């Protein structure tokens, strides 16, 4: 149901323009119905139907049909006058940044005023623009109407189908480029990652230093130290030379525990120092002499990465190709059946 909000009409201070919109809507309705009738009147089949009803209609409307353009010019004059008035109002209100923006934005109003059959169809857009302005100021609410829901649903269907096909086409072309030997990995390394290496290395360095400082604190580094202690203890107990310390009378077990704790502290502190001493320059050197040489020489890894990218694109295509509007339609049918029951 179409709701008319009088409070919004008063608060919007658009009363005179709303009246103009309603008058123009009435004139457009009359003009469009007249255009449809005159177009049908030009056909012999429609004339025969009118003759079967009453011959006076055909004889009376014949002269009007012959001079229909003159009658249509009266409507066009009113439409152009309203267009010019709104243009002047837009200039006074400074609605647009430039004075000539208005006719470009409302081009359909001008095209619809051309007294030709193909251009007259654009007068329908004037009806939609009027309803849009009323909806914009919340004077009417079209969202609860069946026509609005019908139009929005099939508009979403059209946009989804069109966008899905475009995305699938783009991804398919990307897959073809990759299959044809596109140097994707090298381009990513040189054009994307290389230009951001200073920021990335600075960030990695800060993260490493922060981790080292966290391990150094008693509260945050307890889990790391426990892990190192268990690993070192396992290695110490598994070492045949250290195991001989157990044979030392009285002090053997104590020496083994002291050695285990000392090695644990040394390893933990070494990890902390390693993390805290990492600088962006060291990371740059590592990337240049380590990862750089590896990524340029290992062709098999590049191919595997490209296969991963291709499979990911294929999954994206499958996901995009899903027609979600069908699920929405099925859910609406299910709701209607439940409400009917």
C-alpha positions in Angstrom: 0.0 0.0 0.0 1.2 3.5 -0.9 1.5 5.7 2.2 1.4 9.5 2.0 3.2 11.2 4.9 1.7 14.7 5.5 4.1 15.5 8.3 7.1 14.9 6.1 5.4 17.1 3.5 5.2 20.0 6.0 8.7 19.6 7.3 10.3 19.4 3.9 9.1 22.9 2.9 8.6 21.4 -0.6 4.8 21.9 -0.7 4.6 24.1 -3.9 7.0 21.8 -5.7 5.0 18.7 -4.6 1.9 20.3 -6.0 3.7 21.0 -9.3 4.9 17.3 -9.3 1.3 16.1 -8.8 0.0 18.3 -11.5 2.8 17.2 -13.9 2.1 13.6 -12.9 -1.6 14.1 -13.9 -0.7 15.7 -17.2 1.9 13.0 -18.0 -0.7 10.3 -17.3 -3.2 12.0 -19.6 -0.5 12.6 -22.3 0.8 9.1 -22.2 -2.7 7.5 -22.3 -3.5 9.8 -25.2 -0.2 8.9 -27.0 -1.1 5.2 -26.6 -4.6 5.7 -27.9 -3.5 7.8 -30.9 -0.8 5.2 -31.7 -3.5 2.4 -31.7 -5.9 4.6 -33.6 -3.4 4.5 -36.5 -4.0 0.7 -36.9 -6.9 -0.6 -38.9 -7.5 -3.4 -36.3 -8.1 -0.8 -33.5 -10.3 1.3 -35.8 -12.5 -1.7 -36.6 -12.9 -2.4 -32.9 -14.0 1.3 -32.4 -16.4 1.1 -35.3 -18.0 -2.0 -33.9 -18.5 -0.1 -30.6 -19.7 3.2 -32.3 -18.7 4.8 -35.6 -19.0 8.2 -34.1 -15.7 7.8 -32.3 -13.7 7.2 -35.5 -15.3 10.0 -37.4 -15.0 12.4 -34.4 -11.4 11.5 -33.5 -10.2 11.4 -37.1 -9.4 15.2 -37.4 -7.7 15.1 -34.0 -5.5 12.3 -35.1 -4.5 14.2 -38.3 -3.4 17.1 -36.2 -2.2 15.2 -33.1 1.2 16.9 -33.2 -0.3 20.3 -32.6 -2.2 19.0 -29.5 1.0 17.3 -28.3 2.9 20.6 -28.6 0.6 22.0 -26.0 1.8 19.4 -23.5 5.4 19.9 -24.7 5.1 23.6 -24.0 3.9 22.9 -20.4 6.7 20.3 -19.9 9.4 22.7 -21.2 8.1 25.5 -19.0 8.2 23.3 -15.9 11.7 22.2 -16.9 13.0 25.8 -17.2 11.4 26.8 -13.9 13.1 23.9 -12.1 16.4 24.8 -13.8 16.1 28.4 -12.5 15.2 27.1 -9.0 18.3 24.8 -9.1 20.5 27.8 -10.0 19.1 29.8 -7.1 19.4 27.0 -4.7 22.9 26.1 -6.1 21.8 22.5 -6.3 24.6 21.6 -8.7 28.2 22.8 -9.0 27.7 24.3 -12.5 24.7 25.9 -14.1 24.8 23.6 -17.1 24.7 20.4 -15.0 20.9 20.4 -14.7 20.0 19.7 -18.3 22.7 17.0 -18.5 21.3 15.2 -15.4 17.7 15.6 -16.5 18.4 14.8 -20.1 15.4 12.6 -20.4 13.1 15.5 -19.8 14.5 17.3 -22.8 14.6 14.2 -25.0 11.0 13.4 -24.1 9.9 16.8 -25.3 10.9 16.0 -28.9 7.7 15.5 -30.8 8.8 12.2 -32.4 7.5 8.7 -31.7 10.8 7.3 -30.5 11.6 10.2 -28.2 8.2 10.3 -26.5 8.9 7.1 -24.7 11.3 9.0 -22.4 8.3 10.8 -20.9 7.9 7.7 -18.8 11.1 8.6 -17.1 9.5 11.8 -15.9 7.0 9.8 -14.0 9.8 7.8 -12.3 11.7 11.0 -11.5 8.6 12.5 -9.8 8.1 9.4 -7.7 11.8 9.4 -6.9 11.6 13.0 -5.5 8.5 12.1 -3.4 10.3 9.0 -2.1 13.5 11.1 -1.5 11.6 13.5 0.8 9.9 10.5 2.4 6.5 12.0 1.5 5.5 8.6 0.0 6.9 5.2 0.8 7.0 2.9 -2.2 8.9 0.2 -0.5 5.8 -1.5 0.8 4.1 -1.6 -2.6 4.0 -4.8 -4.7 5.1 -2.9 -7.8 8.2 -1.6 -6.0 9.1 -5.1 -4.7 8.5 -6.5 -8.2 10.8 -4.0 -9.9 13.5 -4.2 -7.2 13.6 -8.0 -7.3 14.0 -8.2 -11.1 16.4 -5.3 -11.1 18.6 -7.2 -8.6 18.2 -10.3 -10.8 19.4 -8.3 -13.8 22.3 -6.7 -12.0 23.4 -10.0 -10.4 23.3 -11.9 -13.7 25.1 -9.2 -15.5 27.8 -8.6 -12.8 28.3 -12.4 -12.4 29.0 -12.8 -16.1 31.4 -9.9 -16.1 33.3 -11.2 -13.1 33.5 -14.7 -14.5 34.7 -13.3 -17.8 37.4 -11.3 -16.1 38.6 -14.2 -14.0 38.5 -16.5 -17.1 40.8 -14.1 -19.0 43.1 -14.0 -16.0 43.3 -17.7 -15.9 44.1 -17.7 -19.6 46.9 -15.3 -19.1 48.3 -17.4 -16.3 48.1 -20.6 -18.4 49.8 -18.8 -21.2 52.9 -18.2 -19.0 52.0 -14.8 -17.5 54.9 -13.8 -15.2 52.5 -13.2 -12.4 54.8 -14.1 -9.5 57.7 -12.0 -10.8 55.4 -9.0 -11.4 54.0 -9.3 -7.9 57.6 -9.5 -6.5 58.9 -6.6 -8.5 55.9 -4.2 -8.8 54.0 -4.9 -5.6 56.3 -6.2 -2.9 59.6 -4.5 -4.0 58.2 -1.0 -3.7 56.9 -1.7 -0.2 60.0 -3.6 1.1 61.2 -0.7 3.4 57.8 -0.5 5.1 57.5 -4.3 5.3 61.0 -4.8 6.7 60.4 -2.0 9.3 57.2 -3.7 10.3 58.8 -7.2 10.6 61.7 -5.8 12.6 59.3 -4.0 15.0 57.3 -7.2 15.4 60.4 -9.3 16.1 61.7 -6.8 18.7 58.3 -6.7 20.4 58.2 -10.5 20.5 61.7 -10.5 22.0 60.8 -8.0 24.7 57.6 -10.0 25.5 59.6 -13.2 26.0 62.0 -11.4 28.2 59.2 -10.4 30.6 58.4 -13.0 33.2 54.6 -13.0 32.6 54.5 -12.9 28.8 57.5 -15.2 28.2 56.6 -18.0 30.5 55.1 -20.2 27.8 58.2 -19.8 25.6 60.6 -20.5 28.5 58.6 -23.6 29.5 58.8 -24.9 25.9 62.5 -24.3 25.7 63.0 -25.9 29.1 61.2 -29.0 28.0 63.1 -29.2 24.7 66.4 -28.7 26.4 65.6 -31.1 29.2 64.7 -33.8 26.6 67.9 -33.1 24.7 70.1 -33.1 27.8 68.6 -36.3 29.1 69.0 -38.0 25.7 72.7 -37.0 25.5 74.9 -40.0 26.4 77.8 -37.8 27.7 75.5 -35.8 30.0 73.9 -39.0 31.2 77.2 -40.1 32.7 76.9 -37.2 35.2 74.3 -39.3 37.0 77.1 -41.7 38.0 78.8 -39.0 40.1 77.9 -39.8 43.7 75.7 -37.4 45.6 76.2 -34.4 43.2 75.3 -36.1 39.9 71.6 -35.3 39.8 72.2 -31.8 41.0 74.8 -31.1 38.4 72.5 -32.4 35.6 69.7 -30.1 36.8 72.0 -27.1 37.0 73.3 -27.9 33.5 69.8 -28.2 32.2 68.7 -24.9 33.7 71.8 -23.1 32.4 71.4 -24.4 28.9 67.7 -23.4 29.0 68.6 -19.8 30.1 71.3 -19.6 27.5 69.0 -20.7 24.7 66.1 -18.5 25.8 68.4 -15.5 26.1 69.9 -16.3 22.7 66.4 -16.3 21.2 65.6 -13.0 22.9 68.8 -11.4 21.7 68.3 -12.7 18.2 64.8 -11.2 18.0 65.8 -7.9 19.6 68.8 -7.5 17.4 66.9 -7.9 14.1 67.0 -4.6 12.2 65.4 -3.6 8.9 68.8 -3.7 7.2 69.4 -7.4 8.3 65.9 -8.3 6.9 66.8 -6.5 3.6 70.0 -8.5 3.4 68.2 -11.7 4.2 65.5 -11.1 1.5 68.2 -10.0 -1.1 70.5 -13.0 -0.6 68.0 -15.6 0.6 64.5 -15.2 -0.7 65.5 -13.2 -3.8 67.8 -16.0 -5.0 65.3 -18.7 -4.1 62.3 -17.1 -5.8 64.2 -16.4 -9.0 65.7 -19.9 -9.4 63.0 -22.2 -8.2 60.8 -22.5 -11.3 58.8 -25.4 -9.8 57.6 -23.3 -6.9 56.5 -20.5 -9.2 54.4 -23.0 -11.2 52.9 -24.4 -8.0 51.9 -20.9 -6.8 50.4 -20.2 -10.2 48.3 -23.4 -9.9 47.2 -22.4 -6.5 46.1 -19.0 -7.9 44.3 -20.6 -10.8 42.4 -23.0 -8.4 41.5 -20.1 -6.2 40.1 -18.2 -9.2 38.1 -21.2 -10.2 36.6 -21.4 -6.8 35.8 -17.7 -6.9 34.1 -18.2 -10.3 32.0 -21.1 -8.9 31.0 -18.9 -6.0 30.1 -15.9 -8.1 28.1 -18.0 -10.6 25.7 -19.1 -7.9 22.3 -17.5 -8.6 21.3 -16.2 -5.2 18.1 -14.6 -6.6 16.8 -18.2 -7.0 17.4 -18.9 -3.4 15.6 -15.6 -2.5 12.7 -16.6 -4.8 12.4 -20.1 -3.2 12.4 -18.6 0.3 9.6 -16.2 -0.7 7.6 -19.1 -2.1 8.1 -21.0 1.1 6.9 -18.0 3.1 3.8 -17.7 1.0 3.0 -21.4 1.3 3.4 -21.1 5.1 1.2 -18.1 5.3 -1.4 -19.7 3.0 -1.5 -22.8 5.3 
